[in-house]
Amino acid sequence: MAYQIPRGTQDVYGDQSYKWQQLERIFREFCYLYNYDEIRTPIFEHTNVFKRENDSSDMVNKEMYTFQLENSSTSLTLRPEGTAGVIRSFVENKMYANPDLPVKLYYMGPMHRHERPQKGRLRIFNQFGVECLGNKSPYTDVECITLAFSILKALGLNDIKVTINTLGDDESRASYRAALKEYFKPHLDDLCSDCKRRYEQNPLRILDCKIDHDKEFMKNAPSMKDYLNEGSKEYFETVLSLLDELNIPYEIDDNLVRGLDYYTHTVFEIVSINKEMGAQSTVLAGGRYDGLISYFGGPDGMSGIGWALGIERILLALEAEGIALETKPALDAYVMCLDSEARSKALQIVTELRAYGYRSDMDMLQRSFKAQFKAVDRAKAKVAILIGNTEVENNQVTIKDLKKKEQTTVDMEDMIETLDHILMEEHDH
């Protein structure tokens, strides 16, 4: 039997793993600058963490990996998104009692959704995300968007734009929901099966439908901005004004509602406008949620805002713009063993090199001199260190500068100093 990776999953290895590490490093660096702390939550949670009553999202209704262990009535779900688990932890661990609110957290890791695999959409996909909890302010919203935009610009992405909308407060959304139900009522027979369900649960989600969005009646649907009360209108205007002051470019999208039901007030996406991205153009998305913390048992009225970006989508966006990330770095030194009797000495040498911080390797297969040199080339080593019986007897090593094609034999005690000199010269050039 041939063992194969499950559909919709991937192995990340070789040069690709170094690209991921670069993304992770940049993400961590910016979160550090913005005073965010890392949080790591379980890869599965109790199902009710994700499945809330009357949730109309496709994620909850179609895409979750839910299971029960034998002889157990406990329902568990592999996390399909990061926010709910972070909020659960925030409440369970009483982080809301922190005198220095907001609590600013970031996470990274795999998420799981059973959907049709395609370019940029996998069943196990990886996200970076942030959550800023315990503060409701347009300033917090804008700081959160600025962090997202800054990370993507630091990666070199230029073909991106911020799209933004407001869903208003509870009162505004209730008025808007009523208007949408009234508007879509004559068109119920024309809606897809999902939107018929959304009509009852959350008609705002009809605006996010990928099937019905081109139908004529969708173009004349009521707009959220016409149902905002004064407080919601003022909140959103402040967000836009602050974005203008920080020179963050954006477009208002009246149909942007996001794919999850818990969002309120500010919602936003950052999309790639590069034509190579096709349908999977959203690289980052998020918004504010006013009721989620209290839903999990936290203080009433405590709010949060967050976003998540998909690593796989970011990699596609970088590729579309021709932006190269780091690949596997060259070795500083490769230790070549010329005689089998010198292998133990070669092992001592490579161990010493690593102790001094040099990225090093050696031949472990007792290959021929020619085969070892091919390995040196494949490793793109900067220096080869040759050790054989003669060198062992004389307590020496031969060091070959592979860039200059020069070699010298030095006493063992001078090896590190000589290597320092060669690599420093190479670095200067």
C-alpha positions in Angstrom: 0.0 0.0 0.0 1.3 3.5 -0.9 0.8 6.0 1.8 -0.2 9.4 0.6 -1.1 12.7 2.1 -4.8 13.3 2.6 -6.6 15.5 0.0 -6.5 19.2 0.9 -3.4 19.0 3.0 0.3 19.6 2.4 3.8 18.8 3.5 6.1 21.9 4.1 9.8 21.1 3.8 13.0 22.1 2.1 13.2 25.7 0.8 9.5 26.1 1.5 10.0 25.7 5.2 12.5 28.6 5.2 10.0 30.8 3.5 7.5 30.0 6.2 10.1 30.7 8.9 10.7 34.2 7.3 7.0 35.0 7.4 6.8 33.8 11.0 9.8 35.9 12.0 8.4 39.1 10.4 5.0 38.5 12.0 6.5 38.0 15.5 8.7 41.1 15.1 5.8 43.3 14.3 3.7 41.8 17.1 6.6 42.6 19.4 6.7 46.2 18.2 3.0 46.6 18.8 3.2 45.0 22.3 1.3 41.8 21.5 2.0 38.6 23.5 1.8 35.1 22.0 -1.0 32.7 23.0 -1.1 29.0 22.1 -4.5 27.3 22.4 -5.5 23.7 21.8 -5.8 22.4 18.3 -9.3 21.1 19.3 -12.0 22.6 21.6 -15.4 21.6 22.8 -17.7 22.0 19.8 -19.8 24.7 21.5 -16.8 27.0 21.4 -17.3 27.3 17.7 -20.9 26.3 17.2 -23.1 29.0 18.6 -26.9 29.1 18.5 -28.4 30.4 15.2 -24.9 30.7 13.6 -25.5 31.0 9.8 -21.9 30.8 8.7 -20.8 28.1 6.3 -17.9 27.3 8.6 -20.2 26.2 11.4 -22.9 24.6 9.2 -20.8 22.7 6.7 -17.1 22.8 7.3 -16.2 21.7 10.8 -14.4 18.5 11.7 -16.4 17.4 14.7 -15.9 14.0 16.5 -16.8 12.1 19.6 -14.5 9.5 21.2 -15.8 6.0 21.8 -17.7 5.7 25.1 -17.8 9.5 25.4 -20.6 12.0 25.0 -18.2 14.9 24.7 -18.3 16.6 21.2 -14.9 18.0 20.1 -14.0 20.0 17.0 -10.7 20.7 15.3 -10.4 24.5 15.4 -11.6 26.0 12.1 -10.5 29.5 13.1 -8.5 31.1 15.9 -10.6 33.8 17.5 -13.1 31.7 19.5 -10.4 29.6 21.2 -8.5 32.8 22.2 -11.6 34.4 23.6 -12.4 31.2 25.5 -8.9 31.3 27.0 -9.2 35.0 27.8 -12.3 34.4 29.8 -11.4 31.1 31.4 -8.1 32.5 32.6 -9.7 35.8 33.8 -7.3 37.8 31.6 -10.1 40.5 31.6 -9.1 41.3 35.2 -5.7 42.7 33.9 -5.5 46.3 35.1 -3.7 47.3 31.9 -6.4 46.5 29.3 -6.5 45.9 26.4 -4.9 42.5 26.4 -3.1 42.1 23.1 -2.5 38.5 21.9 -1.2 36.9 18.7 -1.3 33.3 17.6 -0.2 31.1 14.7 -1.0 27.6 13.7 -3.1 25.2 11.6 -6.9 25.5 11.2 -9.2 22.9 9.8 -12.2 23.2 7.4 -13.8 20.6 5.3 -14.2 22.5 2.0 -13.4 21.8 -1.6 -9.6 22.1 -2.0 -8.4 24.5 -4.6 -5.6 27.0 -5.1 -5.2 29.0 -1.9 -7.9 27.0 -0.1 -6.9 23.9 1.8 -8.6 21.7 4.4 -5.7 22.2 6.8 -4.5 25.8 6.4 -2.3 28.0 8.5 -3.0 31.4 10.0 -1.3 34.2 11.9 -3.8 36.2 13.9 -4.1 38.9 16.5 -6.8 39.7 19.0 -7.0 43.0 21.0 -9.3 42.4 23.9 -11.0 44.6 26.5 -11.2 47.9 24.7 -13.8 49.4 22.3 -12.4 52.4 20.5 -11.9 53.6 16.9 -8.3 54.1 17.8 -7.9 50.4 18.6 -9.6 49.5 15.4 -7.2 51.6 13.4 -4.1 50.4 15.3 -5.2 46.8 14.5 -5.6 47.6 10.8 -2.3 49.5 10.7 -0.5 46.5 12.2 -2.0 44.3 9.4 -1.1 46.7 6.6 2.4 47.2 8.0 3.2 43.5 8.0 2.1 43.1 4.4 4.0 46.1 3.2 7.1 44.9 5.1 6.8 41.6 3.1 7.0 43.8 -0.1 3.4 43.4 -1.2 2.2 46.4 -3.3 -0.8 45.0 -5.2 -3.0 45.2 -2.1 -5.9 47.3 -0.9 -7.8 47.6 2.3 -11.6 47.2 2.0 -13.7 48.3 5.0 -17.3 48.6 6.2 -19.3 49.0 9.3 -22.0 46.6 10.6 -23.0 49.1 13.3 -24.1 48.4 16.8 -27.0 46.0 17.8 -29.7 48.6 17.2 -28.4 49.5 13.8 -28.0 45.8 12.8 -31.5 45.0 14.0 -33.0 47.7 11.8 -30.8 46.6 8.8 -31.8 42.9 9.2 -35.4 43.9 9.2 -35.0 45.9 6.0 -33.1 43.1 4.3 -35.7 40.5 5.2 -38.4 42.8 3.8 -36.4 43.4 0.6 -35.5 39.7 0.0 -38.9 38.3 0.8 -40.2 38.6 -2.8 -37.0 37.0 -4.0 -36.9 34.0 -1.7 -37.5 31.6 -4.6 -34.5 33.0 -6.4 -32.1 32.6 -3.6 -29.8 29.6 -3.3 -30.4 27.0 -0.6 -27.8 28.5 1.7 -29.3 32.0 1.4 -32.7 30.7 2.2 -31.3 29.4 5.5 -29.4 32.7 6.0 -32.6 34.6 5.4 -34.0 33.2 8.6 -30.7 33.1 10.7 -28.8 36.2 9.5 -29.9 38.0 6.3 -26.7 40.1 6.3 -24.9 36.9 5.2 -26.9 36.9 2.0 -24.7 39.8 0.8 -21.7 37.6 1.1 -23.1 34.9 -1.1 -20.8 33.8 -4.0 -23.7 32.2 -5.9 -26.3 35.0 -5.8 -24.1 38.0 -5.8 -24.4 38.7 -9.6 -28.2 38.5 -9.6 -30.0 41.7 -10.5 -32.0 42.0 -7.3 -28.8 41.8 -5.2 -27.5 45.1 -6.8 -30.4 47.1 -5.3 -30.3 45.6 -1.8 -30.5 48.1 1.1 -27.2 49.5 2.2 -26.0 49.3 5.9 -25.0 53.0 5.8 -28.7 54.0 5.5 -29.6 52.2 8.8 -26.7 53.3 11.0 -27.7 55.2 14.1 -25.8 58.3 15.1 -23.4 56.5 17.4 -22.5 53.9 14.9 -22.1 56.5 12.1 -19.8 58.6 14.3 -17.7 55.6 15.3 -17.1 54.6 11.7 -16.4 58.2 10.6 -13.7 58.4 13.3 -12.1 55.1 12.0 -12.0 56.5 8.5 -10.6 59.8 9.6 -7.8 58.1 11.6 -6.9 55.9 8.6 -6.6 59.0 6.5 -4.3 60.7 9.0 -2.0 57.6 9.0 -2.1 57.5 5.1 -3.6 54.0 5.1 -5.4 53.7 1.7 -8.9 52.0 1.8 -12.1 51.5 -0.1 -15.5 51.3 1.5 -17.4 48.2 0.5 -21.1 48.3 1.5 -21.5 44.6 0.9 -18.6 43.5 3.1 -20.1 41.6 6.0 -17.4 38.9 6.6 -18.0 35.2 6.8 -18.6 34.8 10.5 -21.6 35.9 12.5 -20.0 37.5 15.5 -18.7 40.7 13.9 -20.0 44.2 14.8 -19.0 47.8 13.9 -15.7 47.7 11.9 -15.1 44.9 9.5 -12.2 44.8 7.0 -10.3 42.8 4.5 -7.0 43.2 2.7 -7.1 41.8 -0.8 -4.6 41.3 -3.5 -5.5 43.1 -6.7 -3.0 41.1 -8.7 -4.9 39.2 -11.5 -2.8 36.1 -10.8 -4.6 35.6 -7.5 -8.0 34.9 -9.2 -10.9 34.2 -6.8 -8.7 33.7 -3.8 -7.7 37.3 -3.5 -8.4 37.9 0.2 -5.1 37.5 2.1 -6.2 39.0 5.5 -9.5 39.7 7.2 -11.0 40.7 10.5 -13.2 43.0 12.5 -14.7 44.0 15.8 -16.9 41.7 18.0 -18.9 43.3 20.8 -20.8 40.2 22.1 -18.3 37.4 21.9 -16.5 37.9 25.2 -19.8 38.0 27.2 -21.0 35.0 25.3 -18.1 33.0 26.8 -18.9 34.3 30.3 -16.8 37.4 30.3 -17.9 40.8 31.5 -20.9 42.4 29.7 -20.0 45.2 27.3 -16.4 44.1 26.9 -15.3 44.2 23.3 -12.5 43.0 21.1 -11.1 43.3 17.6 -8.8 41.0 15.6 -7.8 39.7 12.2 -6.1 36.6 10.7 -4.1 36.1 7.6 -3.5 32.9 5.7 0.1 31.9 5.2 -0.7 29.9 2.0 -2.5 32.9 0.6 0.3 35.3 1.5 2.8 33.0 -0.3 0.6 33.0 -3.4 0.4 36.8 -3.3 4.1 37.1 -3.0 4.6 34.7 -5.9 2.1 36.7 -8.0 4.2 39.9 -7.4 7.5 38.1 -8.1 8.7 38.7 -4.5 11.3 36.1 -3.5 11.6 34.9 0.1 14.6 33.3 1.8 15.5 29.8 0.8 17.8 27.3 2.6 21.0 29.2 3.5 24.4 28.1 2.4 26.6 26.1 4.7 29.5 27.9 6.3 31.7 24.8 6.3 31.6 21.2 5.1 34.1 18.8 6.7 35.5 16.3 4.2 37.0 13.1 5.5 39.8 11.8 3.3 40.6 8.6 5.2 38.2 6.4 7.2 40.6 6.5 10.2 40.1 10.3 10.4 36.3 10.1 10.8 36.4 10.6 14.6 38.6 13.6 14.2 36.2 15.0 11.5 33.4 14.6 14.0 35.3 16.5 16.6 36.0 19.3 14.1 32.4 19.7 13.0 31.3 19.7 16.6 33.7 22.5 17.4 32.6 24.5 14.4 29.0 24.3 15.6 30.0 25.4 19.1 31.5 28.5 17.5 28.2 29.2 15.7 29.2 28.0 12.2 26.5 26.2 10.2 28.4 23.0 9.4 28.0 19.5 8.2 30.2 16.5 7.4 30.1 13.3 5.3 28.6 10.4 7.3 28.5 7.9 4.5 32.2 7.3 3.9 31.8 8.4 0.3 34.5 8.9 -2.2 36.4 12.2 -2.3 34.5 13.0 -5.6 31.1 12.2 -4.1 31.9 14.4 -1.1 32.8 17.3 -3.3 29.4 16.9 -5.1 27.8 17.1 -1.6 29.7 20.3 -0.9 28.4 21.8 -4.1 24.8 20.8 -3.4 25.1 22.4 0.1 26.5 25.6 -1.4 29.2 25.5 1.3 31.5 28.5 1.5 34.4 26.6 2.9 35.5 22.9 2.7 37.7 21.6 5.6 39.7 18.5 4.6 41.0 16.1 7.2 42.9 12.9 6.5 45.5 10.7 8.1 48.3 13.2 7.3 46.4 16.1 8.8 45.6 14.0 11.9 49.3 13.1 12.4 50.4 16.7 12.0 47.5 18.1 14.1 46.5 20.2 11.1 43.5 20.8 8.7 43.4 22.0 5.1 40.9 24.8 4.5 39.6 25.4 1.0 38.0 28.8 0.2 35.4 27.6 -2.4 34.7 31.1 -3.7 38.4 32.1 -4.3 39.4 28.5 -5.2 42.3 28.8 -2.7 43.4 26.5 0.0 45.8 26.5 2.9 46.9 24.1 5.6 46.9 25.4 9.1 47.5 24.1 12.6 44.3 22.8 14.3 44.5 25.6 16.9 44.4 28.2 14.1 41.4 26.7 12.3 38.7 29.0 13.8 40.7 32.2 13.3 41.4 31.2 9.7 37.7 30.4 9.1 36.7 33.7 10.7 39.0 35.6 8.4 37.7 33.8 5.2 34.0 34.2 6.0 34.4 37.8 7.2 36.1 38.7 3.9 33.3 37.0 2.0 30.6 38.8 4.0 32.3 42.2 3.4 32.0 41.6 -0.4 
